[in-house]
Amino acid sequence: MTYLILGLIIFLGTHSVRIYAESWRARTIARVGDKGWKAVYGLMSIAGFVLLVWGFGQARAAAPVVLYAPPVFMRHIAALLVLISFVLLAAAYVPGNHIKAAIGHPMVAAVKLWAFAHLLANGRLAGVILFGAFLVWAVVDFIVARKRDRAAGTRYPAGSGARTAVTVVAGVVAWVVFAFWAHRWLIGVAPFA
């Protein structure tokens, strides 16, 4: 559990610099340059991610502590919410879609929904720590990002129907691949088994 928590601190801490230390971030980028910042940011993110994945795997392999036992139907609700989160994730990368125009930060919204969905379907301590930490981070990050947008007067360009359709299709296809094949291969859990 120690590596999971350490990984979460490093990974989410790195991703929280804009939330809590925007002026320090700007000063550091001015001092070391954009490439230097991205290099350190990337290395810290990778290190944190590796630690949290390893720590989560170790915690799952150990005798699990069950905090609650979700009913089976929660897996289906979680699958639907994760499908929506994949569409939101696609919206972060497909330019000119209505979803990005409406939400502004669809990737963070995707993380929120993904984490919440996994909390509905997982009642083991390691899962609650992992998904709960991501949910708290995403809620705070989304609030801060929207506040920053309002303060700066940021407006996201209106999207087109065609690009929104591409976004939805891309999200659904990615979800199908992940839900029916990659989730079991990468995580060792088959969502629909």
mmCIF file of the C-alpha atoms, coordinates in Angstrom:
data_MODEL
# 
_entry.id   MODEL 
# 
loop_
_atom_site.group_PDB 
_atom_site.id 
_atom_site.type_symbol 
_atom_site.label_atom_id 
_atom_site.label_alt_id 
_atom_site.label_comp_id 
_atom_site.label_asym_id 
_atom_site.label_entity_id 
_atom_site.label_seq_id 
_atom_site.pdbx_PDB_ins_code 
_atom_site.Cartn_x 
_atom_site.Cartn_y 
_atom_site.Cartn_z 
_atom_site.occupancy 
_atom_site.B_iso_or_equiv 
_atom_site.pdbx_formal_charge 
_atom_site.auth_seq_id 
_atom_site.auth_comp_id 
_atom_site.auth_asym_id 
_atom_site.auth_atom_id 
_atom_site.pdbx_PDB_model_num 
ATOM 1   C CA . MET A 1 1   ? 0.000   0.000   0.000   1.00 0.00 ? 1   MET A CA 1 
ATOM 2   C CA . THR A 1 2   ? 2.973   2.303   0.632   1.00 0.00 ? 2   THR A CA 1 
ATOM 3   C CA . TYR A 1 3   ? 4.008   2.346   -3.038  1.00 0.00 ? 3   TYR A CA 1 
ATOM 4   C CA . LEU A 1 4   ? 0.439   3.026   -4.143  1.00 0.00 ? 4   LEU A CA 1 
ATOM 5   C CA . ILE A 1 5   ? 0.162   6.029   -1.833  1.00 0.00 ? 5   ILE A CA 1 
ATOM 6   C CA . LEU A 1 6   ? 3.638   7.300   -2.722  1.00 0.00 ? 6   LEU A CA 1 
ATOM 7   C CA . GLY A 1 7   ? 2.838   6.940   -6.418  1.00 0.00 ? 7   GLY A CA 1 
ATOM 8   C CA . LEU A 1 8   ? -0.429  8.831   -5.986  1.00 0.00 ? 8   LEU A CA 1 
ATOM 9   C CA . ILE A 1 9   ? 1.350   11.632  -4.118  1.00 0.00 ? 9   ILE A CA 1 
ATOM 10  C CA . ILE A 1 10  ? 3.986   11.990  -6.838  1.00 0.00 ? 10  ILE A CA 1 
ATOM 11  C CA . PHE A 1 11  ? 1.637   11.578  -9.822  1.00 0.00 ? 11  PHE A CA 1 
ATOM 12  C CA . LEU A 1 12  ? -1.264  13.699  -8.572  1.00 0.00 ? 12  LEU A CA 1 
ATOM 13  C CA . GLY A 1 13  ? 1.096   16.140  -6.874  1.00 0.00 ? 13  GLY A CA 1 
ATOM 14  C CA . THR A 1 14  ? 2.852   16.737  -10.189 1.00 0.00 ? 14  THR A CA 1 
ATOM 15  C CA . HIS A 1 15  ? -0.511  17.209  -11.882 1.00 0.00 ? 15  HIS A CA 1 
ATOM 16  C CA . SER A 1 16  ? -1.615  19.622  -9.146  1.00 0.00 ? 16  SER A CA 1 
ATOM 17  C CA . VAL A 1 17  ? 1.053   22.273  -9.629  1.00 0.00 ? 17  VAL A CA 1 
ATOM 18  C CA . ARG A 1 18  ? -1.328  24.452  -11.692 1.00 0.00 ? 18  ARG A CA 1 
ATOM 19  C CA . ILE A 1 19  ? -3.965  24.074  -8.986  1.00 0.00 ? 19  ILE A CA 1 
ATOM 20  C CA . TYR A 1 20  ? -1.870  25.193  -6.021  1.00 0.00 ? 20  TYR A CA 1 
ATOM 21  C CA . ALA A 1 21  ? 1.262   26.857  -7.364  1.00 0.00 ? 21  ALA A CA 1 
ATOM 22  C CA . GLU A 1 22  ? 0.484   28.558  -10.680 1.00 0.00 ? 22  GLU A CA 1 
ATOM 23  C CA . SER A 1 23  ? 2.847   31.490  -10.060 1.00 0.00 ? 23  SER A CA 1 
ATOM 24  C CA . TRP A 1 24  ? 5.687   29.157  -8.953  1.00 0.00 ? 24  TRP A CA 1 
ATOM 25  C CA . ARG A 1 25  ? 5.088   27.103  -12.123 1.00 0.00 ? 25  ARG A CA 1 
ATOM 26  C CA . ALA A 1 26  ? 5.308   30.223  -14.309 1.00 0.00 ? 26  ALA A CA 1 
ATOM 27  C CA . ARG A 1 27  ? 8.522   31.375  -12.576 1.00 0.00 ? 27  ARG A CA 1 
ATOM 28  C CA . THR A 1 28  ? 10.069  27.918  -12.918 1.00 0.00 ? 28  THR A CA 1 
ATOM 29  C CA . ILE A 1 29  ? 9.196   27.714  -16.625 1.00 0.00 ? 29  ILE A CA 1 
ATOM 30  C CA . ALA A 1 30  ? 10.726  31.178  -17.117 1.00 0.00 ? 30  ALA A CA 1 
ATOM 31  C CA . ARG A 1 31  ? 13.890  30.018  -15.335 1.00 0.00 ? 31  ARG A CA 1 
ATOM 32  C CA . VAL A 1 32  ? 14.400  26.530  -16.842 1.00 0.00 ? 32  VAL A CA 1 
ATOM 33  C CA . GLY A 1 33  ? 12.488  26.931  -20.097 1.00 0.00 ? 33  GLY A CA 1 
ATOM 34  C CA . ASP A 1 34  ? 9.460   25.113  -21.431 1.00 0.00 ? 34  ASP A CA 1 
ATOM 35  C CA . LYS A 1 35  ? 11.433  22.031  -22.504 1.00 0.00 ? 35  LYS A CA 1 
ATOM 36  C CA . GLY A 1 36  ? 13.159  21.761  -19.133 1.00 0.00 ? 36  GLY A CA 1 
ATOM 37  C CA . TRP A 1 37  ? 9.828   22.048  -17.322 1.00 0.00 ? 37  TRP A CA 1 
ATOM 38  C CA . LYS A 1 38  ? 8.216   19.426  -19.550 1.00 0.00 ? 38  LYS A CA 1 
ATOM 39  C CA . ALA A 1 39  ? 11.153  17.060  -19.064 1.00 0.00 ? 39  ALA A CA 1 
ATOM 40  C CA . VAL A 1 40  ? 10.998  17.221  -15.265 1.00 0.00 ? 40  VAL A CA 1 
ATOM 41  C CA . TYR A 1 41  ? 7.177   17.145  -15.299 1.00 0.00 ? 41  TYR A CA 1 
ATOM 42  C CA . GLY A 1 42  ? 7.194   14.118  -17.588 1.00 0.00 ? 42  GLY A CA 1 
ATOM 43  C CA . LEU A 1 43  ? 9.781   12.212  -15.555 1.00 0.00 ? 43  LEU A CA 1 
ATOM 44  C CA . MET A 1 44  ? 7.923   12.896  -12.298 1.00 0.00 ? 44  MET A CA 1 
ATOM 45  C CA . SER A 1 45  ? 4.623   11.842  -13.875 1.00 0.00 ? 45  SER A CA 1 
ATOM 46  C CA . ILE A 1 46  ? 6.095   8.606   -15.215 1.00 0.00 ? 46  ILE A CA 1 
ATOM 47  C CA . ALA A 1 47  ? 7.768   7.794   -11.892 1.00 0.00 ? 47  ALA A CA 1 
ATOM 48  C CA . GLY A 1 48  ? 4.545   8.441   -9.983  1.00 0.00 ? 48  GLY A CA 1 
ATOM 49  C CA . PHE A 1 49  ? 2.500   6.420   -12.452 1.00 0.00 ? 49  PHE A CA 1 
ATOM 50  C CA . VAL A 1 50  ? 4.863   3.443   -12.318 1.00 0.00 ? 50  VAL A CA 1 
ATOM 51  C CA . LEU A 1 51  ? 4.821   3.513   -8.511  1.00 0.00 ? 51  LEU A CA 1 
ATOM 52  C CA . LEU A 1 52  ? 1.034   3.733   -8.273  1.00 0.00 ? 52  LEU A CA 1 
ATOM 53  C CA . VAL A 1 53  ? 0.508   0.930   -10.802 1.00 0.00 ? 53  VAL A CA 1 
ATOM 54  C CA . TRP A 1 54  ? 3.037   -1.274  -9.039  1.00 0.00 ? 54  TRP A CA 1 
ATOM 55  C CA . GLY A 1 55  ? 1.638   -0.400  -5.615  1.00 0.00 ? 55  GLY A CA 1 
ATOM 56  C CA . PHE A 1 56  ? -1.924  -1.069  -6.755  1.00 0.00 ? 56  PHE A CA 1 
ATOM 57  C CA . GLY A 1 57  ? -0.874  -4.429  -8.167  1.00 0.00 ? 57  GLY A CA 1 
ATOM 58  C CA . GLN A 1 58  ? 0.828   -5.360  -4.902  1.00 0.00 ? 58  GLN A CA 1 
ATOM 59  C CA . ALA A 1 59  ? -2.171  -4.256  -2.846  1.00 0.00 ? 59  ALA A CA 1 
ATOM 60  C CA . ARG A 1 60  ? -4.523  -6.298  -5.052  1.00 0.00 ? 60  ARG A CA 1 
ATOM 61  C CA . ALA A 1 61  ? -2.290  -9.368  -4.742  1.00 0.00 ? 61  ALA A CA 1 
ATOM 62  C CA . ALA A 1 62  ? -2.155  -9.137  -0.958  1.00 0.00 ? 62  ALA A CA 1 
ATOM 63  C CA . ALA A 1 63  ? -5.111  -10.164 1.175   1.00 0.00 ? 63  ALA A CA 1 
ATOM 64  C CA . PRO A 1 64  ? -7.670  -7.541  0.162   1.00 0.00 ? 64  PRO A CA 1 
ATOM 65  C CA . VAL A 1 65  ? -9.466  -5.424  2.714   1.00 0.00 ? 65  VAL A CA 1 
ATOM 66  C CA . VAL A 1 66  ? -13.109 -5.217  1.637   1.00 0.00 ? 66  VAL A CA 1 
ATOM 67  C CA . LEU A 1 67  ? -14.743 -1.969  2.733   1.00 0.00 ? 67  LEU A CA 1 
ATOM 68  C CA . TYR A 1 68  ? -18.032 -2.579  0.939   1.00 0.00 ? 68  TYR A CA 1 
ATOM 69  C CA . ALA A 1 69  ? -19.458 -5.122  -1.492  1.00 0.00 ? 69  ALA A CA 1 
ATOM 70  C CA . PRO A 1 70  ? -21.216 -3.361  -4.356  1.00 0.00 ? 70  PRO A CA 1 
ATOM 71  C CA . PRO A 1 71  ? -24.202 -5.153  -5.880  1.00 0.00 ? 71  PRO A CA 1 
ATOM 72  C CA . VAL A 1 72  ? -23.547 -6.767  -9.268  1.00 0.00 ? 72  VAL A CA 1 
ATOM 73  C CA . PHE A 1 73  ? -25.684 -4.235  -11.157 1.00 0.00 ? 73  PHE A CA 1 
ATOM 74  C CA . MET A 1 74  ? -23.228 -1.506  -10.172 1.00 0.00 ? 74  MET A CA 1 
ATOM 75  C CA . ARG A 1 75  ? -20.773 -2.987  -12.685 1.00 0.00 ? 75  ARG A CA 1 
ATOM 76  C CA . HIS A 1 76  ? -23.241 -2.181  -15.459 1.00 0.00 ? 76  HIS A CA 1 
ATOM 77  C CA . ILE A 1 77  ? -23.737 1.372   -14.230 1.00 0.00 ? 77  ILE A CA 1 
ATOM 78  C CA . ALA A 1 78  ? -19.958 1.730   -13.959 1.00 0.00 ? 78  ALA A CA 1 
ATOM 79  C CA . ALA A 1 79  ? -19.541 0.445   -17.532 1.00 0.00 ? 79  ALA A CA 1 
ATOM 80  C CA . LEU A 1 80  ? -22.008 3.044   -18.820 1.00 0.00 ? 80  LEU A CA 1 
ATOM 81  C CA . LEU A 1 81  ? -20.259 5.852   -16.924 1.00 0.00 ? 81  LEU A CA 1 
ATOM 82  C CA . VAL A 1 82  ? -16.863 4.716   -18.206 1.00 0.00 ? 82  VAL A CA 1 
ATOM 83  C CA . LEU A 1 83  ? -18.270 4.708   -21.758 1.00 0.00 ? 83  LEU A CA 1 
ATOM 84  C CA . ILE A 1 84  ? -19.239 8.349   -21.278 1.00 0.00 ? 84  ILE A CA 1 
ATOM 85  C CA . SER A 1 85  ? -15.801 9.076   -19.826 1.00 0.00 ? 85  SER A CA 1 
ATOM 86  C CA . PHE A 1 86  ? -14.170 7.624   -22.964 1.00 0.00 ? 86  PHE A CA 1 
ATOM 87  C CA . VAL A 1 87  ? -16.262 9.977   -25.095 1.00 0.00 ? 87  VAL A CA 1 
ATOM 88  C CA . LEU A 1 88  ? -15.173 12.881  -22.872 1.00 0.00 ? 88  LEU A CA 1 
ATOM 89  C CA . LEU A 1 89  ? -11.555 11.772  -23.209 1.00 0.00 ? 89  LEU A CA 1 
ATOM 90  C CA . ALA A 1 90  ? -11.900 11.708  -26.995 1.00 0.00 ? 90  ALA A CA 1 
ATOM 91  C CA . ALA A 1 91  ? -13.391 15.210  -26.815 1.00 0.00 ? 91  ALA A CA 1 
ATOM 92  C CA . ALA A 1 92  ? -10.135 16.446  -25.297 1.00 0.00 ? 92  ALA A CA 1 
ATOM 93  C CA . TYR A 1 93  ? -8.254  15.407  -28.445 1.00 0.00 ? 93  TYR A CA 1 
ATOM 94  C CA . VAL A 1 94  ? -10.682 15.869  -31.363 1.00 0.00 ? 94  VAL A CA 1 
ATOM 95  C CA . PRO A 1 95  ? -10.579 19.571  -32.222 1.00 0.00 ? 95  PRO A CA 1 
ATOM 96  C CA . GLY A 1 96  ? -13.747 21.565  -32.839 1.00 0.00 ? 96  GLY A CA 1 
ATOM 97  C CA . ASN A 1 97  ? -16.345 19.392  -31.092 1.00 0.00 ? 97  ASN A CA 1 
ATOM 98  C CA . HIS A 1 98  ? -19.425 20.539  -29.163 1.00 0.00 ? 98  HIS A CA 1 
ATOM 99  C CA . ILE A 1 99  ? -18.431 18.604  -26.037 1.00 0.00 ? 99  ILE A CA 1 
ATOM 100 C CA . LYS A 1 100 ? -15.165 20.512  -25.557 1.00 0.00 ? 100 LYS A CA 1 
ATOM 101 C CA . ALA A 1 101 ? -16.990 23.773  -26.284 1.00 0.00 ? 101 ALA A CA 1 
ATOM 102 C CA . ALA A 1 102 ? -19.555 23.014  -23.585 1.00 0.00 ? 102 ALA A CA 1 
ATOM 103 C CA . ILE A 1 103 ? -17.316 21.516  -20.894 1.00 0.00 ? 103 ILE A CA 1 
ATOM 104 C CA . GLY A 1 104 ? -13.994 23.256  -21.494 1.00 0.00 ? 104 GLY A CA 1 
ATOM 105 C CA . HIS A 1 105 ? -11.949 20.565  -19.751 1.00 0.00 ? 105 HIS A CA 1 
ATOM 106 C CA . PRO A 1 106 ? -13.311 17.218  -20.961 1.00 0.00 ? 106 PRO A CA 1 
ATOM 107 C CA . MET A 1 107 ? -10.230 15.223  -19.945 1.00 0.00 ? 107 MET A CA 1 
ATOM 108 C CA . VAL A 1 108 ? -10.576 16.217  -16.303 1.00 0.00 ? 108 VAL A CA 1 
ATOM 109 C CA . ALA A 1 109 ? -14.330 15.539  -16.512 1.00 0.00 ? 109 ALA A CA 1 
ATOM 110 C CA . ALA A 1 110 ? -13.475 12.112  -17.953 1.00 0.00 ? 110 ALA A CA 1 
ATOM 111 C CA . VAL A 1 111 ? -11.179 11.355  -15.018 1.00 0.00 ? 111 VAL A CA 1 
ATOM 112 C CA . LYS A 1 112 ? -13.909 12.403  -12.580 1.00 0.00 ? 112 LYS A CA 1 
ATOM 113 C CA . LEU A 1 113 ? -16.476 10.128  -14.174 1.00 0.00 ? 113 LEU A CA 1 
ATOM 114 C CA . TRP A 1 114 ? -14.001 7.237   -14.560 1.00 0.00 ? 114 TRP A CA 1 
ATOM 115 C CA . ALA A 1 115 ? -12.983 7.419   -10.897 1.00 0.00 ? 115 ALA A CA 1 
ATOM 116 C CA . PHE A 1 116 ? -16.568 7.705   -9.659  1.00 0.00 ? 116 PHE A CA 1 
ATOM 117 C CA . ALA A 1 117 ? -17.629 4.745   -11.809 1.00 0.00 ? 117 ALA A CA 1 
ATOM 118 C CA . HIS A 1 118 ? -14.843 2.596   -10.410 1.00 0.00 ? 118 HIS A CA 1 
ATOM 119 C CA . LEU A 1 119 ? -15.795 3.517   -6.840  1.00 0.00 ? 119 LEU A CA 1 
ATOM 120 C CA . LEU A 1 120 ? -19.321 2.265   -7.582  1.00 0.00 ? 120 LEU A CA 1 
ATOM 121 C CA . ALA A 1 121 ? -17.993 -1.124  -8.678  1.00 0.00 ? 121 ALA A CA 1 
ATOM 122 C CA . ASN A 1 122 ? -14.974 -1.597  -6.368  1.00 0.00 ? 122 ASN A CA 1 
ATOM 123 C CA . GLY A 1 123 ? -15.180 -1.784  -2.605  1.00 0.00 ? 123 GLY A CA 1 
ATOM 124 C CA . ARG A 1 124 ? -11.676 -2.946  -1.769  1.00 0.00 ? 124 ARG A CA 1 
ATOM 125 C CA . LEU A 1 125 ? -9.397  -0.622  0.170   1.00 0.00 ? 125 LEU A CA 1 
ATOM 126 C CA . ALA A 1 126 ? -6.744  -0.318  -2.551  1.00 0.00 ? 126 ALA A CA 1 
ATOM 127 C CA . GLY A 1 127 ? -9.389  0.563   -5.150  1.00 0.00 ? 127 GLY A CA 1 
ATOM 128 C CA . VAL A 1 128 ? -11.067 3.080   -2.873  1.00 0.00 ? 128 VAL A CA 1 
ATOM 129 C CA . ILE A 1 129 ? -7.714  4.767   -2.220  1.00 0.00 ? 129 ILE A CA 1 
ATOM 130 C CA . LEU A 1 130 ? -6.748  4.811   -5.913  1.00 0.00 ? 130 LEU A CA 1 
ATOM 131 C CA . PHE A 1 131 ? -10.081 5.879   -7.411  1.00 0.00 ? 131 PHE A CA 1 
ATOM 132 C CA . GLY A 1 132 ? -10.989 8.123   -4.472  1.00 0.00 ? 132 GLY A CA 1 
ATOM 133 C CA . ALA A 1 133 ? -7.716  10.034  -4.816  1.00 0.00 ? 133 ALA A CA 1 
ATOM 134 C CA . PHE A 1 134 ? -8.281  10.511  -8.551  1.00 0.00 ? 134 PHE A CA 1 
ATOM 135 C CA . LEU A 1 135 ? -11.875 11.618  -7.949  1.00 0.00 ? 135 LEU A CA 1 
ATOM 136 C CA . VAL A 1 136 ? -10.890 14.219  -5.352  1.00 0.00 ? 136 VAL A CA 1 
ATOM 137 C CA . TRP A 1 137 ? -8.064  15.486  -7.562  1.00 0.00 ? 137 TRP A CA 1 
ATOM 138 C CA . ALA A 1 138 ? -10.320 15.730  -10.634 1.00 0.00 ? 138 ALA A CA 1 
ATOM 139 C CA . VAL A 1 139 ? -13.088 17.569  -8.777  1.00 0.00 ? 139 VAL A CA 1 
ATOM 140 C CA . VAL A 1 140 ? -10.627 20.140  -7.409  1.00 0.00 ? 140 VAL A CA 1 
ATOM 141 C CA . ASP A 1 141 ? -8.788  20.478  -10.733 1.00 0.00 ? 141 ASP A CA 1 
ATOM 142 C CA . PHE A 1 142 ? -12.041 20.976  -12.675 1.00 0.00 ? 142 PHE A CA 1 
ATOM 143 C CA . ILE A 1 143 ? -13.251 23.680  -10.267 1.00 0.00 ? 143 ILE A CA 1 
ATOM 144 C CA . VAL A 1 144 ? -9.912  25.508  -10.381 1.00 0.00 ? 144 VAL A CA 1 
ATOM 145 C CA . ALA A 1 145 ? -9.641  25.230  -14.176 1.00 0.00 ? 145 ALA A CA 1 
ATOM 146 C CA . ARG A 1 146 ? -13.174 26.603  -14.703 1.00 0.00 ? 146 ARG A CA 1 
ATOM 147 C CA . LYS A 1 147 ? -12.457 29.437  -12.266 1.00 0.00 ? 147 LYS A CA 1 
ATOM 148 C CA . ARG A 1 148 ? -9.240  30.208  -14.152 1.00 0.00 ? 148 ARG A CA 1 
ATOM 149 C CA . ASP A 1 149 ? -11.212 30.217  -17.432 1.00 0.00 ? 149 ASP A CA 1 
ATOM 150 C CA . ARG A 1 150 ? -13.778 32.661  -16.026 1.00 0.00 ? 150 ARG A CA 1 
ATOM 151 C CA . ALA A 1 151 ? -11.056 34.956  -14.675 1.00 0.00 ? 151 ALA A CA 1 
ATOM 152 C CA . ALA A 1 152 ? -9.272  34.967  -18.040 1.00 0.00 ? 152 ALA A CA 1 
ATOM 153 C CA . GLY A 1 153 ? -12.498 35.259  -20.048 1.00 0.00 ? 153 GLY A CA 1 
ATOM 154 C CA . THR A 1 154 ? -11.669 32.028  -21.875 1.00 0.00 ? 154 THR A CA 1 
ATOM 155 C CA . ARG A 1 155 ? -14.246 30.945  -24.436 1.00 0.00 ? 155 ARG A CA 1 
ATOM 156 C CA . TYR A 1 156 ? -13.963 27.640  -26.246 1.00 0.00 ? 156 TYR A CA 1 
ATOM 157 C CA . PRO A 1 157 ? -14.843 27.729  -29.956 1.00 0.00 ? 157 PRO A CA 1 
ATOM 158 C CA . ALA A 1 158 ? -18.205 26.281  -30.926 1.00 0.00 ? 158 ALA A CA 1 
ATOM 159 C CA . GLY A 1 159 ? -17.896 22.804  -32.322 1.00 0.00 ? 159 GLY A CA 1 
ATOM 160 C CA . SER A 1 160 ? -19.333 21.234  -35.428 1.00 0.00 ? 160 SER A CA 1 
ATOM 161 C CA . GLY A 1 161 ? -21.762 18.343  -35.606 1.00 0.00 ? 161 GLY A CA 1 
ATOM 162 C CA . ALA A 1 162 ? -19.398 16.303  -37.781 1.00 0.00 ? 162 ALA A CA 1 
ATOM 163 C CA . ARG A 1 163 ? -16.484 16.654  -35.370 1.00 0.00 ? 163 ARG A CA 1 
ATOM 164 C CA . THR A 1 164 ? -18.744 15.861  -32.435 1.00 0.00 ? 164 THR A CA 1 
ATOM 165 C CA . ALA A 1 165 ? -19.881 12.696  -34.237 1.00 0.00 ? 165 ALA A CA 1 
ATOM 166 C CA . VAL A 1 166 ? -16.228 11.735  -34.800 1.00 0.00 ? 166 VAL A CA 1 
ATOM 167 C CA . THR A 1 167 ? -15.599 12.356  -31.088 1.00 0.00 ? 167 THR A CA 1 
ATOM 168 C CA . VAL A 1 168 ? -18.462 10.113  -30.010 1.00 0.00 ? 168 VAL A CA 1 
ATOM 169 C CA . VAL A 1 169 ? -17.508 7.326   -32.429 1.00 0.00 ? 169 VAL A CA 1 
ATOM 170 C CA . ALA A 1 170 ? -13.845 7.491   -31.377 1.00 0.00 ? 170 ALA A CA 1 
ATOM 171 C CA . GLY A 1 171 ? -14.816 7.341   -27.701 1.00 0.00 ? 171 GLY A CA 1 
ATOM 172 C CA . VAL A 1 172 ? -17.193 4.415   -28.200 1.00 0.00 ? 172 VAL A CA 1 
ATOM 173 C CA . VAL A 1 173 ? -14.669 2.439   -30.278 1.00 0.00 ? 173 VAL A CA 1 
ATOM 174 C CA . ALA A 1 174 ? -11.922 3.039   -27.701 1.00 0.00 ? 174 ALA A CA 1 
ATOM 175 C CA . TRP A 1 175 ? -14.300 1.962   -24.918 1.00 0.00 ? 175 TRP A CA 1 
ATOM 176 C CA . VAL A 1 176 ? -15.258 -1.251  -26.761 1.00 0.00 ? 176 VAL A CA 1 
ATOM 177 C CA . VAL A 1 177 ? -11.597 -2.161  -27.302 1.00 0.00 ? 177 VAL A CA 1 
ATOM 178 C CA . PHE A 1 178 ? -10.727 -1.396  -23.707 1.00 0.00 ? 178 PHE A CA 1 
ATOM 179 C CA . ALA A 1 179 ? -13.792 -2.939  -22.056 1.00 0.00 ? 179 ALA A CA 1 
ATOM 180 C CA . PHE A 1 180 ? -13.802 -6.175  -24.027 1.00 0.00 ? 180 PHE A CA 1 
ATOM 181 C CA . TRP A 1 181 ? -10.096 -6.784  -24.481 1.00 0.00 ? 181 TRP A CA 1 
ATOM 182 C CA . ALA A 1 182 ? -7.507  -4.341  -23.109 1.00 0.00 ? 182 ALA A CA 1 
ATOM 183 C CA . HIS A 1 183 ? -8.884  -4.018  -19.555 1.00 0.00 ? 183 HIS A CA 1 
ATOM 184 C CA . ARG A 1 184 ? -8.384  -7.727  -18.923 1.00 0.00 ? 184 ARG A CA 1 
ATOM 185 C CA . TRP A 1 185 ? -4.994  -7.755  -20.639 1.00 0.00 ? 185 TRP A CA 1 
ATOM 186 C CA . LEU A 1 186 ? -3.649  -4.668  -18.819 1.00 0.00 ? 186 LEU A CA 1 
ATOM 187 C CA . ILE A 1 187 ? -5.411  -4.804  -15.450 1.00 0.00 ? 187 ILE A CA 1 
ATOM 188 C CA . GLY A 1 188 ? -6.297  -8.472  -15.143 1.00 0.00 ? 188 GLY A CA 1 
ATOM 189 C CA . VAL A 1 189 ? -10.022 -7.826  -14.670 1.00 0.00 ? 189 VAL A CA 1 
ATOM 190 C CA . ALA A 1 190 ? -12.684 -8.538  -17.303 1.00 0.00 ? 190 ALA A CA 1 
ATOM 191 C CA . PRO A 1 191 ? -15.470 -5.967  -16.743 1.00 0.00 ? 191 PRO A CA 1 
ATOM 192 C CA . PHE A 1 192 ? -18.142 -8.157  -18.340 1.00 0.00 ? 192 PHE A CA 1 
ATOM 193 C CA . ALA A 1 193 ? -17.037 -11.602 -17.126 1.00 0.00 ? 193 ALA A CA 1 
# 
